[in-house]
């Protein structure tokens, strides 16, 4: 998953026009501000027994996948994504 989230925004999976189209969004939680400035793109989901949150920089230079047991503190998980990026 981490390799995918690095390759996608880095331009290694889609041509530039398709990547630009992918980044055109309606208001959604997929783009979050970082405490250091800038934004992270990502997606989260819950699997049986786990909560998963992802984040990657717009250029694909950095990415992170955080998985924890269900019932974990959402703020703490998002904090880990923020600190990693």
URLIN-V573307 format. One record per helix or strand of 3 or more residues. SS is the DSSP state (H for helix, E for strand). FROM is the first residue (numbers start at 1). TO is the last residue. If there is no record, write none. Layout:
BEGIN
SS | FROM | TO
SS | FROM | TO
END
This chain:
BEGIN
H | 2 | 7
H | 16 | 23
E | 31 | 33
E | 39 | 41
E | 44 | 47
E | 50 | 56
E | 63 | 69
H | 74 | 84
END
